[in-house]
Amino acid sequence: MFLITETTEDVNFLTEENDGKKSYFIEGIFMQSDKKNRNGRVYPRKTLLGEINRYNKEYVQKNRAMGELGHPEGPTVNLERVSHIINDLHEDNGNIMGKAKILDTPYGKIVKNLMDEGAKLGVSSRGMGTLKEKGGVNEVQNDFMLSAVDIVADPSAPDAFVNGIMEGKQWIWDNGLMREETIDSYQKMIKSADGADLMEVKLNAFRDFLTRL
């Protein structure tokens, strides 16, 4: 079993005002079933719906469905980085639709400011599970467990990052600076990645890069 992440840009930003207080929300497609995604994975409808039902009962309905700003490498939600909480999650024609309220936490305030400034953001699901190769795609198995849905930067960012390091730009870190061999390792990982896994490798390299800033 390992960490499985998926990113989507199919979310909308909205605000609601009540008694002069503005509330911020994101809503849209959080996950999809029976459809090959850009990571070359498929979530069978039965598997995904079973897990969404569990997550709704154990997390959404108990006000525990929190997510972070950014995308950590593990399944555990870090309360210090929480930015939003999901208050609705349901299926619509194979799509898992969600709505989440942006919280007034330090990271939630960052999201609100980004929304006010018109920044382009996406959401990324995070869960644990196993995969089985089937018909040229990796099928997510019924041991899949959703951990969180996070808010992430524009998913095109990893491509911009990859283009930069592939152009031979030198990033040297030592005592807080990145060493050249770190970039070499990124390049080797990306060049050796299969087509179905290329975006996942790019995302992982980009996330690792951000943790070093």
N, C-alpha and C positions, 0 to 999 in steps of 0.2 A: 504494500500500500504506500502511495506517495502523494505529494501535494499536486493537485490539479487546479489550474487557473484558466479562466476564460475572460476575455475582454470584449465589451460591446460599446458602441457609441450611440445606440438606439435609445437614448434617454432625453427627457425634456426637463427644463428647469421651470419652476413656477413659484409664485409667492401668493400667500393669502394674508389678508389683513383682518384682524378682529380686535375691536376696542382700541384701535390705534397702534396695535402691535403687529409687526410684519413677521410672518413665518415663511421659511424657505423649504422647498421640497424638490426632490428629483423623482421622476417617474418614467416608466417605459419598459422595454424588454430587458430583463435581467439575465435570462437564460433561454435556450431553445432546445427542443427535443427532436429526435429523428431527422436531424439535419447536420451534415458534415460542416464543422466550423473551420476557421482558417488555421487552426492548430491540427487539423486532420483527425478530429475526434467527433464521435457521435454519442449523444445521450439518448438511449432508448426511452420512449415516452413512459413506459411502466416504471422504469428505474427512477427517472427524474421526478415523476409525480409522487411516487412513494416517499422519496426523500423530502420533497417540498411539503407534503402533508405532515411528516414528522417535524420538520423545522418550524412549520406554522404552530403546531401544538406546543412544542418545547421552547420556542424562542419568540416568535412574533406575538402570539397571544399572551405571553408573559412579560412583554416589554424587555426582552433580552436580545433581540436581533440587531445587535450593534455592528457597525462596520468602521473601518479606519480610512483616513486620508493617506493614500499611498498603498503600496502592496508589499507586505512583509513576506518573508520566506517560509514561515511556519503557519500552522492552522490556528494557533491561539490568538484571540483578540487582545491587544494591548490597550487597557482602559485609558492610558495616558494619551493615546493617539486616536481615540474614538471621535468621529465627526458627525455621525448620523445614526438613526435608528429606523429600521423598516417597520412600517405599520400596516402594510398590505402586501400580500404575495399570493397570486392566483394564476391559474392557467387560462389562456385564451388561444384556442386553435393551435396548440402545440408550443406556444410561447409562454414563458413564465414572466408575467407582468408584475412589476413591483412599484411601490411608492414608499419613499423614505423621507423622514423629516430631518433637516439639518439642525444639529444641536448647537447650543450656545457655549460649546466647549472651546478651548484654544484652537483645535484643528477645525472645528465646525465654523468658527469665525473666519478662518482662512478660506474655507469653501464659500461662505457667504460673500466675502470680498471678491473672490474670483468670479462668482456669478454676477455680482454687480458690475464688474469690469468686462463682462462678456466673454470670459475665458471658455475655451472648449474643453469639456471634461467627459469622461466615460465612466463606466462601472466595470468592475471585474469580480467575478465570483471566485471563491476560494474554498476548496474542499479536499478531502482525502478519499482515495479509492484506488482501485486497480484497473488496468486496461487489458483488453484482449484484441489482438489483430484479427480483423474479420472483413474480407472483401476489400482489402486495400486501405481500410481505415482502422483507427483505434477505437474500439467500442468500450465505453465506460461501463463497468460491471455493477451489479446490484449491491455491492458493499460501499458504494459512494455515500459520503456524508458531507453535507454542506456546512462549512464553518462560518462564512461571512460573505457579504457583498461589499466590496470596497469602492471608494471613489478614486479614480486614477487620472493622470494627465492624458492628453491626446495620444491615443495608441500609435499615431504616426511618429511619435518622438523616437522610439527605438530605431526606426529606419534612418532618421536624421543622424542619430548617434553612430549607427553602423557606417553610414556614408562617410562620416568624419574620420573614423579611425581607419577605414579602408583607403582613404586618400593619403595616408601616411603621416598624418599630423602626429607630432611627438608630445605625448603627455608624460611627464616625468614627475613621480611623487616619491619623496623621501622626507621623513619626519613631517608627515602631513601632505606630502606630494606623492603623486602616483608614479610608480616606476614604469619604465618602458616595457619590461617583460609582462606586466599586467595587461597592457594593451595587446601584446603579442598573443597572450593566452585567449583574449577575446576573439582576435582574428582567426586563430586556429579553430576555435569552437564553431564559429559562424561558417567558415569555409568547409568544415567537415559535416555540417548538419544536413540531414535529408530534407527534401522539400516540405514534407508534412510537418516537420519539427522546426523549420527555420525560424518562424515567427516566435515560437516559444524560446528558442536559444537567444534570439535578439532581445526579447523582453528580459530574460534572466541576466544577460550581460549588462543591459541598461540599468536594471535595478541594482546590480552589484556596483556599478559605477557610481550611482547616486548615493549609496551608503558610504562611499569613500570621500564624498565632498565635505 
